[in-house]
Amino acid sequence: MWVYALLFLASLVLLPLLFLAWLLLHAGDGPSPFAADSRRPPAPLVTDKAVRRTVVKTVFSPDKVPEQLDAIVVGSGIGGLAAAALLAKTGKRVLVLEQHGKLGGCCHTFSEKGFEFDTGIHYVGRMQKGSTLRFLVDQLTEGQLEWTQLPPVFDTVVLGEPGSAKTYHLYSGRKGYFQGLKKQFPGEAAAIDEFERLVKSVMRGVMLLVVLKLVPRALSTLLCRSGLLPRLCSFSRLASRSLKEVVTSLTSNCELRAIFSYIFPTYGVVPSKASFSLHGILVDHYLHGAWYPKGGAGEIAFHTIPVIRKAGGNVFGKAPVQRILLNSEGKACGVSVKKGQDLVNIFAPIIISDAGVFNTYERLLPAEARALPEIQSQLRMVRHGEGGFTMFVGLNGSNEELRLDPGNYYIYKGHDLDEIMDRYLSASREEAAKNIPIVFLSSPSAKDPTWEMRHPGKSTLVVVTFAKYEWFEEWKDKQVHKRGDDYEELKQAFVDTIMQSVFKLYPQIEGRIEYISSGTPLTNQHYIASPAGEFYGISHDMDRLQAEALASMRAQTPVPNLYLTGQDLCLGGFAGALQGAVICASTILKRNLYIDMARLKKRTEAADAKKRV
C-alpha cells in the first residue's frame, strides 16, 4: 500500500512540474510566427511551368546566397521547409539547401511523358477545417494551399489469396469508421468497441510525444526514470505493447485482426514490432477522412517557399551539403556545399538538419563530433527503417473513362500480416520478386479535381510495396540510370508481379498503359538521400516510442547550434514531419509555439464567427 502512496505523492510533484515547464516555455521574449493570422484568399492555381520552375526548381549559386543569414536548413522536405517558414515568419533570414534538383523532398512531384506523379503524399488526415493541423498548414502557406476530400470510403482492403480474397471498406467519420467495421464484422461489436476505446486512450496522452522533447532535459529524464509514465499515461503504457499483441487479445477473427492492423505500411513496421500507441495515432489521424492537395502534392512546396523568400531567405536545389562546419569551440557555424568540383562554405549562427539522424550524425558531422557520447547514445537507440519499391504508371484515358477510384487500396495476399511479410523479407531477391504479398495502390489523378484541366485524356497510378535494401545493394555505387541490365531485369521482375495485382483490380487498364517507371531503395537513396532506401527515416519500432528514446531525440543536438527537424525528430509522414518542425522552431525561438498557435487559432475562429453573423 505504501508503494502506491509514494507513487501518488511523486505524481503530485512531477506532473505539476512538467506542466509548469510546458507553460513557461511560452515565455520567450522574441516574436512568434503565430503573432497574426497570415491567411489570405487563395489565388488561382498556377499552371505555367516556367513560373512554377522559378519557385520549386531554383539552382544553387554562391552569388545568390542572401547575406547575414540567421539560419541554414539542410534538406527541403516538409520538415525543413516548415521549420524555415516558421522562423521566416518571425523575420529571420533562412537559407534552405536541397541536394536534389526539385525542391520539396517527398512532397515534390515529377513529370514524364506528359504524366505527373506524386512521390510521397498519397493522402493526409485531419485536414478538415477547424483542425489544428489544417490551421498550421494554412498559416505556413498563407492559406494558399487548398485540399480536396477523398470519398467516404477512403481506404479499401483486399484480403486473402487471389480467387478467394475478400474486400473491406474503411469509412470516414469517427462514427462511420467503427460502425462500418461492425456492419462488415457482425458479432464482433465488443472487440471493435474495445479497439476504439484503446485508440481514444492513446490520443489522450499523445502530447507526451511533444512534451518530453520540449521541457528541460533534466526534468524529462527525471520523469522517465521515475517509472510513473506507464502508470499515469495510457500512451506510454500502450507504447510498450505491440500492435499484434493488442489485436490478438481483442478477437480470434483473423480477418478482423488484419483490418485493425491494415494501415501499418504508412509507418513501415510489421504489427509484431509496431507500438500500439503509434498505430493508434495513425488510426485516429484518418478517423475524419482523408484529403489530397488540390493541384497535386507539388503545391505544398510551391506555397511554402514564398514565405521563406518573403523574409529575405532563399531555397536552392542542386546544393548537396557535404559537411556541417564547426568552429574552434565545437559549435555548428555553417555548411560546406558542393558546386561542380568546388566546395562553397556558407556561415550562419543556426544550422538545422532535415537530412535525418543517420545522415546528420554519420555523414555530415566531422569525426570528433560524431564520437560525442550523447550522439553515440542516440544512434544506439535507432535503426534504419525498411526500404521501399515504387511504381509510376501513366495511362491513356481519363479517370472517368478508366473508372479509377480516388480512394486507396491495400492488397494483402493473406490474413496473417506478420507471417506474409516475414516470409517475403526473408526471401532471396529473385524469390521475393515473384511473391509480393502486399501492394498499396493509389491514383493521384483521380484524387485531384484539377487534373483533367491540367492533363486531359491522361491518368496515373502509383503503386508501393516494401523492398529490402540488400536486394539491390550490389548496384549502390553505380550511376543512376546506368546500373546495367541485371538491375533493370530485377526491377522488371518486381514490376511484372505487381502489375498482376493491379490488373486484377483494374482489368480495364490493360492495353492503356503508356508509361511505367519504377524506383528501388537505391532510387530513394539517390533522390531523397535515404541511407538505406527507407521511406520514413529511422524505424518506427517499439523502442522508438519508449519515453527515454522520445526524451533523448530532441531538436537541440549535442552539438551547440545544430538542430534536428522533420520526421526523425518526431514521427514519419507529412503530419509527423510537421510536428518535428514546430518542435524545432519552438526550441530555437525558446517559446512554446503550440500555445502560440492555439491562442491565434482561438482568436481567428472568434473573428471568423463575427464575420458570419
Secondary structure, 3 states (H helix, E strand, C coil): CHHHHHHHHHHHHHHHHHHHHHHHCCCCCCCCCCCCCCCCCCCCCCCCHHHHHHHHCCECCHHHCCCCCCEEEECCCHHHHHHHHHHHCCCCCEEEECCCCCCCHHHCEEEECCEEEECCCCCEECCCCCCHHHHHHHHHCCCCCCEEECCCEEEEEEECCCCCCEEEEEECCHHHHHHHHHHHCCCCHHHHHHHHHHHHHHHHCCCHHHHHHHCCHHHHHHHHHHCCHHHHCHHHHHHCCEHHHHHHHHCCCHHHHHHHHCCHHHCCCCCCCEEHHHHHHHHHHCCCCEEEECCCCHHHHHHHHHHHHHCCCEEEECCCEEEEEECCCCCEEEEEEEECCEEEEEECCCEEECCCHHHHHHHHCCHHHHCCHHHHHHHHCCCECCEEEEEEEEEECCHHHHCCCCCEEEEECCCCHHHHHHHHHCCCHHHHHHCCCEEEEECHHHHCCCHHHHCCCEEEEEEEEECCHHHCHHHCCCCCCCCCHHHHHHHHHHHHHHHHHHHHHCHHHCCCEEEEEEECHHHHHHHHCCCCCECCCECCEHHHHCHHHHHHCCCECCCCCEEECCCCCCCCHHHHHHHHHHHHHHHHHCCCHHHHHHHHHHHHHHHHHHHHC
